[in-house]
Amino acid sequence: MPFNLIEQCHIYAERIETPTSFLDWGFKVLVAAALRDRIYFRVPNRATRIYPNIYVLLIGPSAVTRKDNPFHLCSLLLRRLGNTKIFDSKLSMPALIKLLADSESNGPKGGSCALIAGELGAFFVRDETLIADLTDLYNWKAVYEKFVVSYEIAPIKDLCLTFFAGTNEVMMKSLIDTTAREGGLLGRSFVLIEKTRRFADSGYTPGVKYSTDEDWFSLIPYLKRLDALRGEVTWEPDALVEYDRWYKNFPLEKMPAITGYEGRIQSHVQKLCMIDAASEYAISPLTTKFTYKIRLDTLNRAIKECEELIATYTRITKGSGESPDALPLQLFLDSVMTAREHKITKSEILTKHLGNMTLSQLDEIVSRMLQANLIVHESINNEIGYSATEKLRREMNPNSNHHKRGV
């Protein structure tokens, strides 16, 4: 018998060519969206709650990785389940916020929803606040209010948004720009990168039984069990001791990337713990009751998964080729951080990196870095220049005094 609902999903998906990691995180999205805002961790010293909603971004060529499959399956099952709002076709941010606030129409109520964007570039009507709005919608809010001049928006009650998106490397520059990387969106997201499908299967292999929609729909009763959950999640005693030990010993100040993922890894771990525990409960005997307590083995799996992803964020920010503007960005960061007092002129950067950075690339990087509050304009000898903010200095100099606890 499968250990949990996600494992059962993998059994049905055994002949799907999509990489295992893409499928696995798609199934996590499925569970997270089905849970809505039903369960949560309370964080006493932050006066906040952590819910199981997650942001997941799959990066890879669609034609090769077959990454559309997990998006299709999530939409298919969540629509059949019918317990949360689902948006899987093109829309604007104002339209999304209006629909989340709608409590009059038939269908699921409240601000819980699943955004399923198989091709991120074609999903949203682009506007200059898109990345900022997605970042703002990440955290649960009992009441979310947005005031804008151009239109009226009713408050959203119990906002809890799960976001599942896909893109490819070519689209990285325009979609996942510096604002998304350093401004917080990527730090709030689980990012998976794959290059190829896991195997070749035509879908017509003689003698092979392929899963049907009815097979997948057999999972609905399990998902419905999740909708009945309500309440606060806590730790089993040994898990509590281990989480506290891991949290205090996690080398946050030594982490090299600047997306913010490392700083949010603790809440990411808690989210995965809830998803894992709920997935296990979903297929347990009907007499089993959800304990609302996270076991040590569940915690250890979540920590392992989250820590293994750190290298992905380092690669995105340090210029390993996953983003078209990664090298110019890294050259800019190196120039600022190695300059005296972390101040440098525009002409010095262009001269130093002639052939590796164009004027337009520099202007784009500067614009995004300013928006992310990583640099400020500085007049240096009557020339246009830039100076690193304390935020950037802390992120790029993990061993400095700014990073020492209690300093």
N, C-alpha and C positions, 0 to 999 in steps of 0.2 A: 504493500500500500504506500502511496506517495507520502512523504514526510509533511508536505504542506501544499496549499493551493498553487503556489508558484511552480512547484515541482510537477504537479499534475498538468499545468499548462505546458511545461516543457515536453511532457510525454506526448501530448497532442501535437506539439510543434516539431516532432522529431524528424519530419521530412521537409521542413521549411529551410530554404537555403540561407536565410538571414543569419549573420553571426550570432553566436550564443549570447554574447554580452548585450547586443541590441534587443534580442528577445527577452532576456532576463529583466532588463530595466523597463521594457514595455509592460511586462507582467507586474512589476512593482508599481508602475503607474496605475495599472488597472485596480490593484488592491487599494492604493492610496486614494484614488478617486471614489471608489465604492465606500470607503470609510468616512468620506466627507469630513465634518468637524465633530465626529461622534466621540473620539477619544483624544486624550492629550496628556502631556507631561506638564506639571506646574514647576516653574523655576523660581524658588522663593527669593533668591537674592537679586533677581532681575524683574520681579513683579510682572512676569509674563507667562504665557503658555506656549508650548511647542506642539503643533498638530502634525499629522502624518502627511500633509500635502507636500509634494515635491516638484521641483523643476528638473526636467531631464532633456538634454540636448544630444542627439545622435549626429555625428559628423562622418560622412563617407559618401562616395559616389553611389547614387541610387541604382543605376543600371548594373553595378557590380556587386554591391552589398545587399541588394534586395531589401533595403531598409524600410520600404513602405509597408511590409507585412505587419510589424507590431502596431503601427498606427491604425491599420484597418481592423485588426483584432480588438484593440481597445475601443474603438468607436462601435464596432459590432456588438460587443458584450455590454458596454455601458448603456447603449441605447435599449437593449433588451432588458437590462436590469431596471432602468428608468428611475433611479433614486437621486440623480444629480443632474444639473444642467450640463449640456455638452455642446461645444462649439468646434466644428471641424471643417468649416468652410470660410471663405474670405470674409473678413469683417474689419471694422475700424475700432480703435480704442474707445471712442465715445459710445459706439453702439454696444460694445461689450459691457461697459460700465452701466449703461441704461438697462440692458437685459439682466444683469446680475441684480439690479435694484428692483426689478419687476416682481411684485408679489401678487398681482391680480390674475395673470394668465394661468391656464391649467398647466399642470406639470410640477416638477420639483420646486420647492420654495427655498428661500434663503440665498445666501451668497456663495454657496459651495458650487464649484463647477470644474469641468475638465476642458482645457484648451488643447486641442489635438491638431498640430500643424505639421503634417508630413513633409511639406516643403515650406519652410519658414519664409522664404523670399516671396512666395505667392500668397501667403496667408493673411498678413496684416496690410491694411491700407497704411502706408508709411506716413509718419509725421515726426516732427523733431522731438516730441516728448515720449515716443514709443518705448525706448529703453528705460527711461526714468519711470514711466507708468508701470511697466512690467515689474521693475524692481520694487516699486511701492506696493504692488498688489500681493507680494509674496507672503508677508506675515499676516496671520489671522487677526482679524479685528472684529469686535462685537458690533461696532457701527463704523462704516467707512464713508466719509463724506468728501466730495471733491467739488470745489467751487471754481467755475470758469466763467468767463464773460460771455462766450458764444452760445452756451446752451445750459439748461437747467438739468440737474441730476439729483434724483432722490437718493437718500442714503442707502447704502448696502448693509444689510444685516447679516452678521456672522460670515464675513468674508473668509473663504478658504479655497484658494485656487491651486489646482494642479495643472502644470504646464508641460506638455510633451511635444517636442519639436525636432525637426530634422533639417539638416542643410549639408552642403558639400564644401570642399576646400576653396573652390573658386568663389563661392558666395561669402566666404569668411570675412573678407575685407570690408564689404559694404554692410553686412548684417551684424557681425560680432566685432564691432569697432573698439577703439580704445576706451570709450565710455563704458561699454559693456564689460570689458575686461577689468579695468581698474575702478570702475564706478559701482560695482557690486552685483550686477546681474549674473555674471559667470560664477562668482563666489557663492551665489545662492543656488546654483545649478549643479547637477551631476552631469559631467561631460564624458561621452564615450566616443572614441575614434577608432574606426575600422577601415581597412583598405579593400578587403575581398570577402566574398561569400564563404561560408564554412565548408561547403561541398557542392557538387553539381547534381541536380535532380530535375529531370524534365517535367515531373508531375505525372508521368505516364509509365513509370517503371513497371514492367510486368511482374505480377505477383505481390506488389506492394499495396497495402491498404492505407489510403490517405484519410486524414481527419476531415470530417464534414462540418458544416455549420451546426448541425444537430449535435455533434460531439461537443463542440464548443459551448452550445447552449445548455448542455448538461451541467455546466459549471454555475449556472445562475442561482440555483438553490444555495450553493455555498457562499456566493457573494451576498445573497440576501441575509445570511446570518450576520454578516459584518454590519449591515444597516441597523441591526437591532442593538448594537453595542452603545453604551453611554457611560461616560465617566472618566475619571483621572487614572492615569497609569503610573505605577511606581516600580521600585526595584525589589527583587528578592534580596535578602540580606547580603549574600556573597557577591551578587552583582553590584549592589550599592558600593561595597568596599572596593571592588575592582574599578568601577567607573570613576570613583573619587581618586583612586591611585593613578589611573590612566590620565585623567583630566589634568592633574597637578604635575604630571611628568611629561606631558606632551610638549615637545620642543618648539612651541609656537614661534618664539623669537628667532629661531634659527632657520625657519622656513624661507626659501628663496623667492617664491612666486609672490605676485602682488595682486592677485584676483580677489583675495579675501576668503577663498575657500578654506584655507587652513585655519583662519580665525573663526569660521563657522562650523568646523568639522564636528564639534561637540553636539550641536543641534542636529547636524546631519546624521550622526550616529543614533541619536534618540529617535529620529524619524524612521530610520531603517529598523530599529528595534520594534517599534509599533507595527510597522508593515509586516515584519517577519512573524511576530507573535500572532497577529490577526490572521495571517495566511495559514499558520499552523492550526489555529482554532477553527477556521472555516471548514476544514474537512475532518475534524475530530468527531467522535460519536455524538449524537444529538443530546446525550445525557451530560456531556462535558460542559462545564461552565467556564467562561472566560475569567481568568484570575485577576486581570489588570495588573499583574506583576511580571516584570521582565526577568528571565532567567539569565544565568551567567553565560551559558553557551550561546544564547541569542545575542547578548552584548558582544561577545568575542567575535562572532561572525560579522556584526555590523562594523566594529572597529577595523577589522581586516579589510573589508570592502572599501571603507572610506579612506584608509591610509594608502591602499593600493592605487587609488585614483590621483593622489597628489602629484605624481610624475606627469600626468596629463596636463595639469595646470601649469606646471613648470615649463613644459614643452611649448605651450601656447604663448606664454609671456616671454620666454627666453629666446625665441627665434629658431625653432627647429624645422621651420618650413611648413608648419600646419596653417599659418596665416600668411597671406601674400605680403603684408606690411610688417612682418615680425622682425626682419633684419633691420630696416630703418628705425623701428621703435627701439630695438636694443642698442643700436648705435647712438641714438639720441640719449637714452638713459645713461649709457656709459659716459657720454660726453659731459652730461650735467653732473653726474655723481663723482667723476674724477677731477672736475674743475675746482680751482681754488674757491673755497667757501661755497661750492656747489652753484656757482654762477658762471654763465657763459653767454657770449653774443651769438646772434643768428649767423653772422658772417663766419665766425670761427667754426661753427658746426658744419656749414656748407663746404668750407674750404677743407676741413679735416676729412670729410667723407665724400669728396668729389668722386662721382662714379657709382656710389652706393646709395645715395639719397638725393632725390630731386627736390626742387623748391616746393612743388605741390605736396609731396609726401611730408616734408617738414611742416608746412602750414597745417596739414590735416592732423598730424601728430600733436602739434602745439594746441590746436583747437580742442582736441579731445582731452588732452592732459589738463588744460585749464578747466574744462567742465568737470573733470574728476577731482579737482583741487589737489593736483599733484605738483603743479608748478605755478608760478606767478610771473607776470612781466616785470622786467628789471632793466632800467636804463644803465648801461655800462659804458663809460667814456663817450656819452652822447650817442651810443649805438643801441639798437633794439637787442635786448637780451632776456634771459630766463633764469629764474632761481628756483631751486627745489624747495618745496614746502616741508614742514615738519612731518607731514603724512608720508611723503615720498622718502624722506631720510630714514624714517623708522622702518619702512618696508624694505628698503634697499641696503640698510646697514643693520642687520639683525643682531650684531654683537655690540652695537653701540650702547652707551648708557641709557639712551631713550628706551631701550628694550628691556632693561633689567627691571624685574618686578620690584615694586616699592619705590622706584626712583622717579 
